């Protein structure tokens, strides 16, 4: 029977294969990502409330790129969707997408914080 790989084990393996990162760097990048992602959500939310499409594009683009590079593809896809619609300045349910983005970041951060200690222990 094939054992299912956890979300973060998969991210860890993909990052190792793509970039040959030292193990410690994976943790440093994710720690920094979750600090910055919270700030980016606040900036995205503020830009939306101010109807500042340029800032909305900028912050969604930033979050899209950083999340994609760490293999957090659900965050990257939602950020890309926000960026795309902001560029078009069309009608779009930004509030729901921003809420979804915040929830996904919270969920993945929690998974990461639960996964990290065991992974660090297994690497020593």
C-alpha positions as CSV (number, residue, x, y, z in Angstrom):
1,X,0.0,0.0,0.0
2,X,1.4,3.4,-1.0
3,X,1.7,5.9,1.9
4,X,0.4,9.3,1.2
5,X,2.9,12.2,1.5
6,X,1.9,15.1,3.7
7,X,1.5,18.6,2.1
8,X,4.7,19.9,3.6
9,X,6.7,16.8,2.9
10,X,5.7,17.2,-0.7
11,X,6.6,20.9,-0.7
12,X,9.9,20.1,1.0
13,X,10.7,17.4,-1.6
14,X,9.7,19.6,-4.6
15,X,11.9,22.5,-3.3
16,X,14.8,20.1,-2.8
17,X,14.4,18.7,-6.3
18,X,14.0,22.2,-8.0
19,X,16.6,24.2,-6.1
20,X,18.8,21.8,-4.1
21,X,18.3,23.9,-1.0
22,X,19.9,23.2,2.3
23,X,17.3,21.9,4.7
24,X,17.6,24.9,7.0
25,X,16.8,27.3,4.1
26,X,13.4,25.7,3.5
27,X,12.4,26.4,7.1
28,X,13.8,30.0,6.9
29,X,12.0,30.7,3.7
30,X,8.7,29.4,5.0
31,X,9.0,31.2,8.4
32,X,9.6,34.5,6.5
33,X,6.8,33.7,4.0
34,X,4.2,33.4,6.7
35,X,5.3,36.6,8.4
36,X,5.2,38.5,5.1
37,X,2.0,36.8,3.9
38,X,0.0,38.2,6.8
39,X,1.3,41.7,6.0
40,X,0.5,41.2,2.3
41,X,-3.1,40.2,3.1
42,X,-3.5,43.4,5.1
43,X,-2.0,45.5,2.2
44,X,-4.3,43.7,-0.3
45,X,-7.3,44.3,1.9
46,X,-6.4,48.0,2.4
47,X,-5.9,48.5,-1.4
48,X,-9.3,46.8,-2.1
49,X,-11.1,49.1,0.4
50,X,-9.4,52.2,-1.1
51,X,-10.2,50.9,-4.6
52,X,-6.5,51.3,-5.4
53,X,-6.1,48.9,-8.2
54,X,-2.4,49.6,-8.7
55,X,-1.6,48.6,-5.1
56,X,-3.9,45.7,-5.3
57,X,-2.1,44.4,-8.4
58,X,1.3,45.0,-6.7
59,X,0.5,43.2,-3.5
60,X,-1.4,40.3,-5.1
61,X,1.5,39.9,-7.6
62,X,4.0,39.8,-4.7
63,X,2.1,37.2,-2.8
64,X,1.5,35.2,-6.0
65,X,5.2,34.9,-6.7
66,X,6.4,34.2,-3.2
67,X,3.8,31.5,-2.6
68,X,4.4,29.8,-6.0
69,X,8.2,29.6,-5.3
70,X,7.4,27.8,-2.0
71,X,4.9,25.5,-3.7
72,X,1.9,27.0,-2.0
73,X,-0.1,26.8,-5.2
74,X,-3.6,27.4,-3.8
75,X,-2.4,30.8,-2.4
76,X,-0.6,31.5,-5.7
77,X,-3.7,30.7,-7.8
78,X,-6.0,32.9,-5.6
79,X,-3.5,35.8,-5.7
80,X,-3.2,35.4,-9.4
81,X,-7.0,35.6,-9.8
82,X,-7.1,38.8,-7.7
83,X,-4.2,40.3,-9.7
84,X,-5.9,39.4,-13.0
85,X,-9.2,41.0,-12.1
86,X,-7.5,44.1,-10.6
87,X,-5.7,44.6,-13.9
88,X,-9.0,44.4,-15.8
89,X,-10.7,46.6,-13.2
90,X,-13.7,44.6,-13.8
91,X,-16.5,43.4,-11.5
92,X,-15.2,40.7,-9.2
93,X,-15.9,39.5,-5.7
94,X,-12.6,40.7,-4.2
95,X,-13.8,40.5,-0.6
96,X,-14.5,36.7,-0.9
97,X,-11.2,36.0,-2.6
98,X,-9.3,38.0,0.0
99,X,-11.1,36.2,2.8
100,X,-10.3,32.9,1.1
101,X,-6.7,33.9,0.7
102,X,-6.4,34.8,4.4
103,X,-8.1,31.5,5.4
104,X,-5.8,29.5,3.2
105,X,-2.7,31.2,4.6
106,X,-3.9,30.6,8.2
107,X,-4.6,26.9,7.4
108,X,-1.2,26.4,5.8
109,X,0.6,28.2,8.5
110,X,-1.0,26.0,11.1
111,X,-0.1,22.9,9.2
112,X,3.5,24.1,8.8
113,X,3.8,24.9,12.5
114,X,2.6,21.4,13.4
115,X,4.8,19.7,10.8
116,X,8.0,21.6,11.3
117,X,9.1,20.3,14.7
118,X,8.8,16.6,13.7
119,X,10.6,17.3,10.4
120,X,13.4,19.1,12.1
121,X,13.7,16.2,14.6
122,X,13.8,13.7,11.8
123,X,16.6,15.6,10.0
124,X,18.9,15.5,13.1
